[in-house]
């Protein structure tokens, strides 16, 4: 029988649980109204489909909104400008923005008001980053998103630099950016906005991946934090795989395997984790 080592902090984080609870509550208590989420509520297609069956309808733009409907702001948050645009459509808002994301917004405003040029370590096209940039603009600040080392060229010759991070950023890359900027900026102020849930999940992978024969990372392919867990796992154990569902597991992966490590991104529901564990047990009995 293969041993399955499940990471202590696999699956839903506080912010995602909160967003889902708020969405289910809205669908339950406001049955006479159309319930929307602006974009997928979380980055997990299977959970988004489950919520759709409960009456939570993802939309990509404000164009299709009905006046009088309810819009759930997902855990990634949105810009103040976009929130005003939503309200102008005559909808009411349920704000499910993760409190850790709100802390990034507050940090950006604070640093901007103090006169720092902002370095936001994150993915340029991620909704959390786009929303945070909206707060930077609202505060009248200037800054740049740093997704890779090349992006640091825009920070050269800046005297005063404030550094924050997308909540799900890779801690190691954040440290590298801080170290690089500190070499040539006259003054650097750092507010580490990587949330505890992200740190805990990454630390679990650093611990488990080298100690197992094979590592499975479960989560949506559109999930930034899941992608980073997989990247860390792969760097430590070449036999690492990223799957969204149990159906993606392949029997040949497990040939000669005695210990399997398993973790899941912060947007991965427990029911999918249980399905993957069950499927691994089936495949390793053959």
C-alpha positions as CSV (number, residue, x, y, z in Angstrom):
1,X,0.0,0.0,0.0
2,X,1.4,3.4,-1.0
3,X,1.8,6.0,1.7
4,X,0.1,9.4,1.0
5,X,1.6,12.3,2.8
6,X,-0.9,15.2,2.8
7,X,0.4,18.7,3.5
8,X,-0.9,20.2,6.7
9,X,-2.2,23.4,5.0
10,X,-3.6,22.0,1.7
11,X,-6.7,23.5,0.2
12,X,-9.0,26.4,1.0
13,X,-7.5,29.4,2.9
14,X,-9.5,31.8,5.1
15,X,-10.1,34.4,2.3
16,X,-11.5,31.8,-0.1
17,X,-13.7,30.1,2.5
18,X,-15.0,33.6,3.4
19,X,-15.8,34.4,-0.3
20,X,-17.6,31.2,-0.8
21,X,-19.6,31.5,2.4
22,X,-20.7,35.1,1.3
23,X,-21.6,33.9,-2.2
24,X,-23.7,31.0,-0.9
25,X,-25.4,33.2,1.7
26,X,-26.3,35.8,-1.0
27,X,-27.7,33.0,-3.2
28,X,-29.7,31.6,-0.3
29,X,-31.1,34.8,1.1
30,X,-31.7,36.9,-2.1
31,X,-33.5,34.3,-4.2
32,X,-35.6,37.0,-5.9
33,X,-32.5,38.7,-7.3
34,X,-29.9,37.7,-9.9
35,X,-26.6,36.9,-8.2
36,X,-23.4,37.7,-10.2
37,X,-19.7,37.3,-9.5
38,X,-17.4,39.6,-11.4
39,X,-15.2,37.0,-13.0
40,X,-14.9,33.5,-11.4
41,X,-15.3,33.9,-7.7
42,X,-12.1,31.8,-7.1
43,X,-9.5,30.3,-9.4
44,X,-11.0,26.8,-9.4
45,X,-13.3,25.9,-12.4
46,X,-14.9,22.9,-10.7
47,X,-15.9,25.0,-7.6
48,X,-17.1,27.8,-9.8
49,X,-19.4,25.3,-11.6
50,X,-20.7,24.1,-8.3
51,X,-21.5,27.7,-7.2
52,X,-23.2,28.4,-10.6
53,X,-25.6,25.5,-9.9
54,X,-26.5,27.3,-6.7
55,X,-27.3,30.5,-8.6
56,X,-24.0,32.4,-8.6
57,X,-23.4,33.5,-12.2
58,X,-19.9,34.6,-13.2
59,X,-19.7,37.6,-15.7
60,X,-16.6,39.1,-17.2
61,X,-17.9,42.7,-17.7
62,X,-20.6,45.1,-16.4
63,X,-22.4,45.0,-19.7
64,X,-24.7,42.1,-18.9
65,X,-25.7,43.2,-15.4
66,X,-29.4,43.7,-14.6
67,X,-30.3,46.7,-12.5
68,X,-31.3,45.5,-9.0
69,X,-29.0,42.4,-9.2
70,X,-26.3,41.5,-6.6
71,X,-22.6,41.5,-7.6
72,X,-20.1,39.6,-5.5
73,X,-16.6,41.1,-5.5
74,X,-14.4,38.1,-5.6
75,X,-11.5,37.5,-3.1
76,X,-9.0,39.2,-5.5
77,X,-10.7,42.6,-5.1
78,X,-11.2,45.3,-7.7
79,X,-10.2,48.9,-8.2
80,X,-12.2,51.8,-6.7
81,X,-13.0,53.0,-10.2
82,X,-14.5,49.7,-11.2
83,X,-16.5,49.6,-8.0
84,X,-18.0,53.0,-8.9
85,X,-18.8,51.7,-12.4
86,X,-20.6,48.7,-10.9
87,X,-22.7,50.9,-8.6
88,X,-23.7,53.1,-11.5
89,X,-25.4,50.1,-13.0
90,X,-27.9,50.0,-10.2
91,X,-26.6,46.8,-8.6
92,X,-25.9,46.1,-4.9
93,X,-22.4,44.8,-3.9
94,X,-21.3,42.0,-1.6
95,X,-17.6,42.6,-1.0
96,X,-15.8,39.3,-0.7
97,X,-12.3,40.8,-1.1
98,X,-9.9,38.9,1.0
99,X,-8.8,41.0,4.1
100,X,-5.1,40.2,3.2
101,X,-5.7,41.7,-0.3
102,X,-7.2,44.8,1.4
103,X,-4.0,45.0,3.4
104,X,-2.1,45.3,0.1
105,X,-4.4,48.2,-1.0
106,X,-3.7,50.0,2.3
107,X,0.0,49.4,2.0
108,X,0.1,50.9,-1.5
109,X,-1.9,53.9,-0.4
110,X,0.3,54.5,2.6
111,X,3.6,54.2,0.7
112,X,2.3,56.4,-2.1
113,X,1.3,59.1,0.4
114,X,4.8,58.9,1.9
115,X,6.3,59.6,-1.5
116,X,7.7,56.2,-2.4
117,X,7.9,54.8,-5.9
118,X,6.0,51.5,-5.6
119,X,7.3,48.1,-6.6
120,X,4.5,45.6,-6.6
121,X,6.0,42.0,-6.9
122,X,3.4,40.0,-8.8
123,X,1.8,38.9,-12.0
124,X,0.9,41.8,-14.3
125,X,-2.4,40.2,-15.6
126,X,-3.6,38.8,-12.3
127,X,-6.9,40.3,-11.1
128,X,-5.5,41.0,-7.6
129,X,-2.6,43.0,-9.1
130,X,-4.9,44.9,-11.5
131,X,-7.2,45.9,-8.6
132,X,-4.2,47.0,-6.5
133,X,-2.9,49.2,-9.3
134,X,-6.3,50.9,-9.3
135,X,-5.7,51.9,-5.6
136,X,-2.2,53.1,-6.6
137,X,-3.7,55.3,-9.3
138,X,-6.4,56.5,-6.9
139,X,-3.8,57.6,-4.4
140,X,-1.9,59.5,-7.2
141,X,1.1,57.3,-6.8
142,X,3.6,55.9,-9.3
143,X,5.0,52.4,-9.5
144,X,5.7,49.2,-11.5
145,X,4.7,45.6,-11.4
146,X,7.8,43.3,-11.1
147,X,7.0,39.9,-12.5
148,X,10.6,39.0,-13.4
149,X,14.1,40.5,-13.0
150,X,13.9,42.4,-16.3
151,X,11.1,44.5,-14.9
152,X,13.5,46.0,-12.3
153,X,15.0,48.2,-15.0
154,X,12.1,50.6,-14.5
155,X,13.2,51.0,-10.9
156,X,16.8,52.0,-11.6
157,X,17.8,55.5,-10.3
158,X,14.7,55.7,-8.0
159,X,15.8,57.1,-4.7
160,X,12.9,56.1,-2.5
161,X,11.3,52.7,-3.2
162,X,8.4,51.0,-1.4
163,X,8.0,47.3,-2.0
164,X,4.8,45.2,-1.5
165,X,3.7,41.8,-3.0
166,X,0.8,40.1,-4.5
167,X,-0.6,38.0,-1.6
168,X,0.2,34.7,-3.3
169,X,3.7,35.5,-4.5
170,X,6.7,33.2,-4.2
171,X,8.6,34.2,-1.1
172,X,12.0,33.4,-2.6
173,X,11.4,35.7,-5.5
174,X,10.1,38.5,-3.2
175,X,13.4,38.2,-1.2
176,X,15.4,38.4,-4.4
177,X,13.6,41.6,-5.5
178,X,14.1,43.2,-2.1
179,X,17.8,42.3,-2.2
180,X,18.3,43.7,-5.7
181,X,16.5,47.0,-5.0
182,X,18.4,47.5,-1.7
183,X,21.7,47.4,-3.6
184,X,21.1,50.7,-5.4
185,X,18.1,52.6,-4.0
186,X,18.9,55.2,-1.4
187,X,15.9,54.3,0.8
188,X,13.8,51.2,0.7
189,X,10.6,50.5,2.7
190,X,9.3,47.0,2.6
191,X,5.8,45.9,3.6
192,X,5.6,42.1,3.3
193,X,2.1,41.5,2.1
194,X,2.4,37.8,1.2
195,X,-0.3,36.2,3.3
196,X,0.3,33.5,5.9
197,X,-1.7,31.0,4.0
198,X,0.7,31.3,1.0
199,X,3.8,31.1,3.2
200,X,2.4,28.0,5.0
201,X,1.6,26.1,1.8
202,X,5.0,26.9,0.3
203,X,6.8,25.8,3.4
204,X,4.9,22.5,3.4
205,X,6.1,21.8,-0.1
206,X,9.7,22.6,0.7
207,X,9.4,20.1,3.6
208,X,7.5,17.3,1.8
209,X,8.7,17.3,-1.8
210,X,12.3,16.1,-1.2
211,X,11.1,13.3,1.1
212,X,8.6,11.6,-1.2
213,X,8.9,9.6,-4.5
214,X,6.3,11.6,-6.2
215,X,4.5,14.9,-5.5
216,X,1.0,15.8,-6.6
217,X,-0.2,19.5,-6.6
218,X,-4.0,20.0,-7.0
219,X,-5.6,23.2,-8.2
220,X,-6.9,25.2,-11.0
221,X,-4.5,25.9,-13.8
222,X,-5.6,29.6,-13.6
223,X,-4.6,29.7,-9.9
224,X,-1.4,31.7,-9.4
225,X,-0.7,30.2,-5.9
226,X,-1.2,26.6,-7.1
227,X,1.2,27.3,-10.0
228,X,3.8,28.5,-7.6
229,X,3.4,25.4,-5.4
230,X,3.9,23.2,-8.5
231,X,7.0,25.2,-9.5
232,X,8.6,24.8,-6.1
233,X,7.7,21.1,-6.0
234,X,9.2,20.5,-9.5
235,X,12.4,22.3,-8.5
236,X,12.8,19.9,-5.5
237,X,11.4,16.7,-7.0
238,X,11.3,16.1,-10.8
239,X,8.4,13.6,-10.3
240,X,5.9,16.4,-9.5
241,X,2.6,16.8,-11.3
242,X,-0.1,19.5,-11.3
243,X,-3.7,18.3,-11.7
244,X,-7.1,19.9,-11.5
245,X,-9.1,16.8,-11.0
246,X,-8.7,13.1,-10.1
247,X,-9.3,12.1,-13.8
248,X,-6.0,13.6,-14.8
249,X,-3.9,11.2,-12.7
250,X,-2.1,8.5,-14.8
251,X,-1.3,5.0,-13.5
252,X,2.2,5.1,-15.0
253,X,3.2,8.0,-12.7
254,X,2.9,5.7,-9.7
255,X,5.1,2.8,-10.9
256,X,7.6,1.9,-8.2
257,X,6.3,4.7,-6.0
258,X,6.1,4.0,-2.2
259,X,5.5,7.5,-0.9
260,X,3.3,10.2,-2.5
261,X,3.3,13.8,-1.3
262,X,0.1,15.8,-1.9
263,X,-0.8,19.4,-1.5
264,X,-3.4,21.8,-3.0
265,X,-3.7,25.5,-3.7
266,X,-5.7,27.9,-1.6
267,X,-8.6,27.8,-4.1
268,X,-8.9,24.0,-4.1
269,X,-12.0,22.6,-2.3
270,X,-11.7,19.6,0.0
271,X,-14.1,17.5,-2.1
272,X,-11.6,17.6,-5.0
273,X,-8.7,16.7,-2.7
274,X,-10.6,13.7,-1.4
275,X,-11.4,12.5,-4.9
276,X,-7.7,12.7,-5.8
277,X,-6.7,10.7,-2.7
278,X,-9.3,8.1,-3.5
279,X,-8.1,7.8,-7.1
280,X,-4.4,7.5,-6.1
281,X,-5.5,4.6,-3.8
282,X,-7.3,2.9,-6.7
283,X,-4.4,3.4,-9.1
284,X,-1.8,2.1,-6.7
285,X,-3.8,-1.1,-5.9
286,X,-3.5,-2.2,-9.6
